């Protein structure tokens, strides 16, 4: 078996751990930051977390697309659904999360924070489901 599926599942598992941390720890802490300090805090948060998030999301997307192209004849329901969930994650990221972060860059905004916190559950569940589906696929339950 190629290393590509392993890179893909490892990228996904990394993102699962990270998204749960963000959901349960990092985003809730936003409300605890002093409003006067929040713009600087948020700017620092974005700068630092980009390096933890963006490369792995790109690796996950790239290896997922490569798998889709490589395995056209051996495509399973688990892999297919997991790839649809990548699309869900990216859509929520760029059409919901990024705009909420843009609002928060100007200062803490209760509505933007709540929207970010609530809608991040979509990404958390999608990434978690992807991990389960990919583990099923990798174990041969195709």
C-alpha positions in Angstrom: 0.0 0.0 0.0 1.2 3.5 -0.8 2.2 6.0 1.9 -0.5 8.4 0.5 -3.4 7.0 2.5 -1.3 7.0 5.7 -0.4 10.7 5.2 -4.1 11.4 4.5 -5.4 9.7 7.7 -2.6 11.2 9.8 -3.4 14.7 8.6 -7.1 14.0 9.4 -6.3 12.7 12.9 -4.1 15.7 13.6 -7.0 18.0 12.5 -9.5 16.0 14.7 -7.3 16.6 17.8 -6.8 20.2 16.9 -10.5 21.0 16.2 -11.6 19.5 19.5 -9.0 21.6 21.3 -10.2 24.7 19.5 -13.9 23.8 20.2 -13.6 23.0 23.9 -10.7 25.2 25.0 -9.6 27.9 22.6 -12.8 29.4 21.3 -14.5 29.4 24.8 -11.5 31.3 26.2 -12.1 34.2 23.8 -14.9 35.4 26.1 -12.4 35.6 29.0 -10.0 38.0 27.3 -10.2 41.6 28.4 -12.1 43.5 25.7 -9.4 46.2 25.5 -6.7 43.5 24.9 -8.9 41.3 22.6 -7.8 42.7 19.2 -4.1 42.1 19.9 -4.9 38.7 21.5 -7.0 37.7 18.5 -4.4 38.9 16.0 -1.7 36.9 17.8 -4.0 33.9 18.0 -4.6 34.0 14.2 -1.0 34.4 13.4 0.1 31.5 15.5 -2.7 29.1 14.7 -2.4 29.6 11.0 0.8 27.6 11.1 -0.8 24.8 13.1 -3.9 24.6 10.8 -3.3 25.7 7.2 -0.5 23.3 6.2 -2.3 20.3 7.6 -5.6 21.3 6.0 -3.8 21.7 2.7 -2.1 18.3 3.1 -5.4 16.7 4.0 -7.2 18.3 1.0 -4.4 17.5 -1.4 -4.0 13.9 -0.4 -7.8 13.5 -0.4 -8.0 14.7 -3.9 -5.1 12.5 -4.9 -6.7 9.5 -3.4 -10.0 10.3 -5.2 -8.1 10.3 -8.5 -5.9 7.3 -7.7 -8.7 5.1 -6.4 -11.5 5.7 -8.9 -11.9 2.0 -9.5 -11.6 1.0 -5.8 -13.7 3.8 -4.4 -15.6 2.9 -1.3 -18.6 4.6 0.4 -16.5 5.4 3.4 -13.9 7.2 1.4 -16.5 8.9 -0.7 -18.4 10.3 2.3 -15.1 11.3 4.0 -14.2 13.3 0.9 -17.6 15.0 0.9 -16.9 16.0 4.5 -13.7 17.7 3.5 -15.8 19.9 1.3 -18.1 20.6 4.2 -15.1 21.6 6.4 -13.7 23.9 3.8 -17.0 25.6 3.0 -17.7 26.2 6.7 -14.1 27.4 7.2 -14.2 30.0 4.4 -17.8 31.1 4.4 -18.5 31.0 8.2 -15.4 30.9 10.3 -13.1 33.2 8.4 -15.8 36.0 8.2 -16.4 35.7 12.0 -12.7 36.0 12.7 -12.7 39.1 10.5 -15.3 40.6 12.7 -13.4 39.6 15.9 -10.2 41.2 14.5 -11.8 44.5 15.2 -12.6 43.6 18.8 -14.7 41.1 20.8 -18.2 40.8 19.4 -20.6 38.5 21.3 -22.6 37.6 18.2 -19.5 36.8 16.0 -18.0 34.8 18.9 -21.2 32.8 19.5 -21.6 32.1 15.7 -18.0 30.9 15.6 -18.4 28.7 18.6 -21.7 27.3 17.5 -20.8 26.7 13.8 -17.4 25.2 14.7 -19.4 22.1 15.9 -20.1 21.4 12.2 -16.3 21.2 11.5 -15.7 19.3 14.7 -18.3 16.7 13.9 -17.3 16.5 10.2 -13.6 16.0 11.0 -14.5 13.4 13.7 -16.7 11.5 11.3 -14.0 11.7 8.6 -11.6 10.0 11.0 -14.0 7.2 11.7 -14.8 6.7 8.0 -11.1 6.7 7.1 -10.2 4.3 9.8 -13.0 2.0 8.5 -11.7 2.4 5.0 -8.1 1.7 6.0 -9.1 -1.3 8.0 -10.5 -2.9 4.9 -14.2 -2.5 5.6 -14.7 -1.1 2.2 
